[in-house]
Amino acid sequence: MLNHHLLIPGAISEMVASISDTKVLSLGDRYGLMAAIVDESLDENERLAIDRILRFVARGKLKFADH
């Protein structure tokens, strides 16, 4: 059985805006990133936005929320 994660259109840009404002990566954001990483239909701008979020995580610039 395969798990399919679907992104809502515009979810990446909303996620980036929210993370930029709050500097917090919510549990929902993390699930959204997980779905986005395996989504082969993302455009280049969305992929770059995901890379930017992951760089912030790697640099320790984001806090993690459990909800």
ZILINMO-V897751 format. One record per residue. N is the residue number from 1. RES is the residue in one small letter. SS is DSSP state (h for helix, s for strand, l for the rest). NEAR is the number of other ideal C-beta (glycine too) atoms within 8 Angstrom. Layout:
BEGIN
N:RES:SS:NEAR, N:RES:SS:NEAR
END
This chain:
BEGIN
1:m:l:2, 2:l:l:3, 3:n:l:4, 4:h:l:4, 5:h:l:9, 6:l:l:5, 7:l:l:10, 8:i:l:5, 9:p:l:4, 10:g:l:6, 11:a:h:10, 12:i:h:13, 13:s:h:9, 14:e:h:8, 15:m:h:13, 16:v:h:11, 17:a:h:8, 18:s:h:10, 19:i:h:14, 20:s:h:7, 21:d:h:6, 22:t:h:6, 23:k:l:8, 24:v:s:9, 25:l:s:11, 26:s:l:9, 27:l:h:8, 28:g:h:6, 29:d:h:11, 30:r:h:10, 31:y:h:9, 32:g:h:12, 33:l:h:12, 34:m:h:9, 35:a:h:11, 36:a:h:13, 37:i:h:7, 38:v:l:7, 39:d:l:9, 40:e:l:4, 41:s:l:3, 42:l:l:9, 43:d:l:5, 44:e:h:5, 45:n:h:6, 46:e:h:11, 47:r:h:9, 48:l:h:8, 49:a:h:12, 50:i:h:13, 51:d:h:8, 52:r:h:9, 53:i:h:14, 54:l:h:9, 55:r:h:8, 56:f:h:10, 57:v:h:10, 58:a:h:6, 59:r:l:6, 60:g:l:5, 61:k:l:6, 62:l:l:11, 63:k:s:6, 64:f:s:7, 65:a:l:8, 66:d:l:4, 67:h:l:4
END
